[in-house]
Structures are given as C-alpha cells and as structure tokens.
Amino acid sequence: MKRVEDLVPKNKFDFSGIDELRLLSDEEIMPILPALLEWMRDMNWPIAKEMPALLSKHQRVIIPFIIEALRPEQLECDWKTWIIHCLLPLLDEDYLLMLKASLERIAESPTWGEESEETNIKARELLESHF
C-alpha cells in the first residue's frame, strides 16, 4: 500500500488515490486532512468535487481544521465560502454545532473579504437552516 501522503492529489485532475482515500479510517487520514481540505479552495477543479463527500466521512477529526480555515486571519474567503456551502451542509448536527461560533462570527462580524465574497451570507443561511 502507498504511504498516506502519496494519496493526496498532485494536481486538479489527479483522481489516482481517491478510491484508497475513501477507505481510510479517521486515524489514517488525519495527517493529510489539511492537504485534502486545501483542494476545496476552488470547487471548479475536478478533484475538488470529490472532497466534500470524502471529508464529511471524517467529521470527528476534521472539525479543528475547518475552524482554522474559517478564522478571520484566513484571507482566502472564497475558500471559506466553498467550505460553508459545500462541506458543512453534509455534517451531522452535533459536529455542525461545534462550528456555530465560527459561523456566527462570519455572519455577524465579517471581515472585508468575507463580506465581499458573500461568505457572511452563506454562513447566515446555514445558521438559519440548522439552528
């Protein structure tokens, strides 16, 4: 079997490890979760479309990485928007609750970038539909 790091897509068309990634346990995939979450920076990339379903299978261990991505210091607000719009609706309520404070901060006190990318609107919509 390949090393888990070798399963991370090398480019936006690299589906070579996706079947093996789907078989990994939380513990096995955890070291590469940040790298996989990075592939959601642009959902127009072919490989990005695989990430929400893959990542949502590992809710127990991905929450800290999502919290980090949603911080105000993270300037790539389109990435935050993709995470909120494509990944978070797939999470169970208990795990989504762990992200409520981050979503409320974006909805109520967005950074300039979050407002310009309409990340705050997506956060508000998610909050309204789940809480």
Solvent accessible surface area in square Angstrom, and as a share of the most:
residue,aa,sasa,rsa
1,M,183,0.82
2,K,91,0.39
3,R,153,0.56
4,V,28,0.16
5,E,82,0.37
6,D,57,0.30
7,L,3,0.01
8,V,24,0.14
9,P,9,0.06
10,K,133,0.56
11,N,76,0.39
12,K,80,0.34
13,F,132,0.55
14,D,23,0.12
15,F,83,0.35
16,S,87,0.56
17,G,4,0.04
18,I,14,0.07
19,D,95,0.49
20,E,53,0.24
21,L,1,0.00
22,R,97,0.36
23,L,151,0.75
24,L,13,0.06
25,S,49,0.32
26,D,26,0.13
27,E,116,0.52
28,E,85,0.38
29,I,0,0.00
30,M,87,0.39
31,P,88,0.56
32,I,6,0.03
33,L,0,0.00
34,P,56,0.35
35,A,39,0.30
36,L,0,0.00
37,L,4,0.02
38,E,71,0.32
39,W,40,0.14
40,M,0,0.00
41,R,45,0.17
42,D,43,0.22
43,M,18,0.08
44,N,113,0.58
45,W,70,0.25
46,P,45,0.29
47,I,0,0.00
48,A,0,0.00
49,K,126,0.53
50,E,48,0.21
51,M,0,0.00
52,P,12,0.08
53,A,65,0.50
54,L,3,0.02
55,L,0,0.00
56,S,15,0.09
57,K,114,0.48
58,H,6,0.02
59,Q,23,0.10
60,R,133,0.48
61,V,12,0.07
62,I,0,0.00
63,I,8,0.04
64,P,81,0.51
65,F,54,0.23
66,I,0,0.00
67,I,66,0.34
68,E,106,0.48
69,A,3,0.02
70,L,2,0.01
71,R,102,0.37
72,P,53,0.33
73,E,113,0.50
74,Q,41,0.18
75,L,150,0.75
76,E,78,0.35
77,C,7,0.04
78,D,59,0.31
79,W,12,0.04
80,K,0,0.00
81,T,22,0.13
82,W,72,0.25
83,I,0,0.00
84,I,2,0.01
85,H,93,0.42
86,C,31,0.19
87,L,0,0.00
88,L,0,0.00
89,P,60,0.38
90,L,89,0.44
91,L,9,0.05
92,D,81,0.42
93,E,92,0.41
94,D,103,0.53
95,Y,51,0.20
96,L,0,0.00
97,L,100,0.50
98,M,109,0.49
99,L,0,0.00
100,K,63,0.27
101,A,76,0.59
102,S,20,0.13
103,L,0,0.00
104,E,58,0.26
105,R,61,0.22
106,I,0,0.00
107,A,9,0.07
108,E,133,0.60
109,S,73,0.47
110,P,36,0.23
111,T,42,0.25
112,W,209,0.73
113,G,16,0.15
114,E,0,0.00
115,E,100,0.45
116,S,65,0.42
117,E,82,0.37
118,E,98,0.44
119,T,0,0.00
120,N,14,0.07
121,I,67,0.34
122,K,59,0.25
123,A,0,0.00
124,R,96,0.35
125,E,86,0.39
126,L,12,0.06
127,L,22,0.11
128,E,122,0.55
129,S,83,0.54
130,H,55,0.25
131,F,92,0.38
